[in-house]
């Protein structure tokens, strides 16, 4: 593009405008103000996932919610920016927690999401694995039409057994990765499923947590 004058580039920008996925401001796929919360220091989150420590960077609301939804719906220009935030989150978690893990496992996604190539949590887990210098193993699956979410006891009982881990030989200590944590049910059942194949989940890291769940 070196042959285009600055004026011509500006004109091109007007022809193919790029809007921030969070606030809609013109100029880039993710403006600095909307990107900043993804780089907050990881916080320990209050969940139903019992003893499992769950760490999150951002609060899942407003611009952060919009940009994560946009990424999950397949906005490709956003992907690399979000994966960079996951790499930073992994580094910071490691610095905080210091508990070495041997493998990174993405939380399960519905088969429709996988089939349509939108398994974004798999890409996030892969980025986290790169950052920590360990492998990523996509072994968790949702069983049948099992319901993995929902609040309260009903949601949890529906979720029981809804996630299984493929029986493969994995290192013993794992880190779970997901996009958003609400109740922690999916992470809890993922950890149970992994324990059934002899893998101990040391912690989970997610990009964002629904508000008012900070533990520390
Ligand atoms: Zn923005």
Boltz pocket constraint, residues with backbone or C-beta under 6 A from the ligand:
constraints:
  - pocket:
      binder: B
      contacts: [[A, 20], [A, 21], [A, 22], [A, 23], [A, 24], [A, 25], [A, 30], [A, 31], [A, 32], [A, 33], [A, 34], [A, 35], [A, 63]]
      max_distance: 6.0
